């Protein structure tokens, strides 16, 4: 049986430099979801043209638009790159340039050229759930995201904040604290 071996992490994109190569619909979609999840992300976009929606979106975030063709010089200082051009040869070149420099790269809709996938994300205050289908079905990830948006209660953030305050009052070593928190939150998952 095939399984998803991806390791999920939550990146502080405020501390990282993200590069999106392309200015079409897919680039705008990637920027939209990135800023929805991480409004403080540092993003540079490189493309000879940008959609009107991309230009508007860029003004709302920390997004720099460069109207030029891709060149490997734009990789300098970048941590994460997303290639979205309509030219497979350009996307493959971006992938190879990133691999040589140990930069994480995602070539949109081309799983063999991806170090990571941008999955479905549900955010309710401090709670964030990420969904991956191992690059097999973004539509399924989207439907699961919609499901979890409905199922996770709006007030879950209040619970998180209250538990954080309670955690600060617990005495004992790490194991004792974990045991008390587990006992206290057990009712959350009981059926």
C-alpha positions as CSV (number, residue, x, y, z in Angstrom):
1,X,0.0,0.0,0.0
2,X,1.3,3.4,-1.0
3,X,1.5,6.0,1.8
4,X,2.3,9.7,2.2
5,X,5.9,10.0,3.4
6,X,6.0,13.8,3.4
7,X,7.1,15.6,6.6
8,X,4.7,18.4,7.4
9,X,6.2,21.6,8.8
10,X,4.9,25.1,9.4
11,X,7.2,27.8,8.1
12,X,7.7,31.3,9.5
13,X,7.6,32.9,6.0
14,X,8.2,36.3,7.6
15,X,11.7,35.1,8.3
16,X,12.2,33.6,4.8
17,X,12.5,34.9,1.3
18,X,10.1,33.4,-1.1
19,X,10.4,33.7,-4.9
20,X,7.5,33.0,-7.3
21,X,8.5,32.8,-11.0
22,X,5.6,33.6,-13.3
23,X,2.8,36.1,-13.5
24,X,-0.1,34.2,-14.8
25,X,-3.1,32.5,-13.2
26,X,-1.2,29.8,-11.4
27,X,1.3,32.3,-9.9
28,X,-1.6,34.5,-8.7
29,X,-3.2,31.4,-7.2
30,X,0.0,30.5,-5.3
31,X,0.4,34.1,-4.1
32,X,-3.2,34.2,-3.0
33,X,-3.0,31.1,-0.9
34,X,0.5,32.0,0.5
35,X,-0.7,35.4,1.7
36,X,-4.0,34.0,3.0
37,X,-2.1,31.7,5.3
38,X,0.9,34.0,5.9
39,X,0.0,37.6,5.3
40,X,3.5,38.7,6.5
41,X,5.4,36.6,4.0
42,X,8.3,38.2,2.1
43,X,7.7,37.5,-1.5
44,X,9.4,38.4,-4.8
45,X,7.7,37.7,-8.1
46,X,9.6,37.6,-11.4
47,X,7.8,37.6,-14.8
48,X,7.6,39.7,-18.0
49,X,3.9,40.3,-17.2
50,X,1.6,40.2,-14.2
51,X,-2.2,39.8,-14.0
52,X,-4.1,42.8,-12.7
53,X,-5.2,40.7,-9.7
54,X,-1.6,39.9,-8.9
55,X,-0.6,43.6,-8.9
56,X,-3.5,44.4,-6.6
57,X,-2.7,41.5,-4.3
58,X,1.0,42.5,-4.2
59,X,0.1,46.0,-2.8
60,X,-1.7,44.3,0.2
61,X,1.3,42.3,1.2
62,X,5.1,42.5,1.3
63,X,5.4,41.5,-2.3
64,X,7.9,42.9,-4.8
65,X,7.1,42.6,-8.5
66,X,10.0,42.4,-11.0
67,X,8.9,42.7,-14.7
68,X,11.7,40.6,-16.3
69,X,12.3,37.1,-17.6
70,X,13.7,34.6,-15.1
71,X,17.4,34.6,-14.5
72,X,19.3,32.5,-11.9
73,X,20.5,35.8,-10.3
74,X,17.0,36.1,-8.8
75,X,17.7,33.0,-6.7
76,X,20.3,34.9,-4.5
77,X,19.2,35.0,-0.9
78,X,16.0,33.0,-1.5
79,X,14.9,30.1,0.7
80,X,11.8,28.9,-1.2
81,X,11.0,29.0,-4.9
82,X,7.8,28.3,-6.8
83,X,8.0,28.1,-10.5
84,X,4.7,28.6,-12.4
85,X,5.6,29.6,-15.9
86,X,3.8,28.1,-18.9
87,X,7.2,27.0,-20.3
88,X,8.3,23.6,-19.1
89,X,11.9,24.2,-20.1
90,X,12.1,27.4,-17.9
91,X,10.5,25.5,-15.0
92,X,13.0,22.7,-15.3
93,X,15.8,25.1,-15.5
94,X,14.5,26.8,-12.3
95,X,14.4,23.4,-10.6
96,X,18.0,22.5,-11.5
97,X,19.3,25.9,-10.5
98,X,17.5,25.6,-7.1
99,X,18.8,22.0,-6.5
100,X,22.4,23.2,-7.1
101,X,21.9,25.9,-4.5
102,X,20.0,23.8,-1.9
103,X,16.9,26.0,-2.3
104,X,13.5,24.3,-1.7
105,X,11.6,24.4,-5.0
106,X,8.1,23.6,-6.2
107,X,7.3,23.4,-9.9
108,X,3.6,23.8,-10.1
109,X,1.7,20.7,-11.4
110,X,4.9,18.8,-11.8
111,X,5.5,16.5,-8.7
112,X,8.9,15.1,-9.9
113,X,10.2,18.7,-9.7
114,X,8.9,19.5,-6.2
115,X,10.7,19.4,-2.9
116,X,7.4,20.3,-1.3
117,X,3.7,20.7,-2.0
118,X,1.4,23.5,-1.1
119,X,-1.6,21.7,0.4
120,X,-5.0,22.6,1.7
121,X,-4.9,24.8,4.8
122,X,-7.6,25.5,7.4
123,X,-6.9,28.4,9.9
124,X,-9.0,29.2,13.0
125,X,-7.0,31.7,15.1
126,X,-3.9,29.9,16.4
127,X,-5.1,26.5,15.1
128,X,-3.9,25.6,11.6
129,X,-4.5,22.3,9.9
130,X,-2.6,21.4,6.7
131,X,-3.8,18.7,4.3
132,X,-1.7,16.8,1.8
133,X,-2.6,14.2,-0.8
134,X,1.0,13.6,-1.7
135,X,0.6,15.7,-4.8
136,X,-1.9,13.2,-6.2
137,X,-5.2,15.2,-5.9
138,X,-5.3,18.9,-5.1
139,X,-9.1,18.7,-5.5
140,X,-9.4,16.2,-2.7
141,X,-7.2,18.4,-0.5
142,X,-9.6,21.3,-1.3
143,X,-12.7,19.3,-0.4
144,X,-11.1,18.1,2.9
145,X,-10.2,21.7,3.7
146,X,-13.8,22.7,3.2
147,X,-14.9,19.8,5.4
148,X,-12.5,20.8,8.2
149,X,-13.5,24.5,8.0
150,X,-17.1,23.3,8.8
151,X,-16.1,20.8,11.5
152,X,-13.6,22.7,13.5
153,X,-15.5,25.1,15.8
154,X,-15.0,28.9,15.5
155,X,-14.2,29.1,19.2
156,X,-11.3,26.6,19.1
157,X,-8.9,29.5,19.4
158,X,-10.5,30.3,22.8
159,X,-9.7,26.8,23.9
160,X,-6.1,27.0,22.8
161,X,-5.6,30.3,24.6
162,X,-7.2,29.0,27.8
163,X,-5.1,25.8,27.7
164,X,-2.0,27.9,27.2
165,X,-2.8,29.9,30.4
166,X,-3.6,26.6,32.3
167,X,-0.3,25.1,31.1
168,X,1.6,28.0,32.7
169,X,0.1,27.2,36.1
170,X,0.9,23.5,36.1
171,X,3.7,22.4,38.4
172,X,6.1,19.5,38.0
173,X,8.5,18.2,35.4
174,X,7.8,18.0,31.6
175,X,6.3,14.5,31.8
176,X,4.0,15.4,34.7
177,X,2.8,18.5,32.8
178,X,2.1,16.5,29.6
179,X,0.2,13.9,31.7
180,X,-2.0,16.6,33.3
181,X,-2.7,18.3,30.0
182,X,-3.5,15.0,28.4
183,X,-6.0,14.2,31.2
184,X,-7.5,17.7,31.0
185,X,-8.0,17.6,27.2
186,X,-9.1,13.9,26.9
187,X,-12.7,14.9,26.6
188,X,-12.0,16.7,23.3
189,X,-11.6,13.5,21.4
190,X,-13.9,11.2,23.3
191,X,-17.0,10.1,21.3
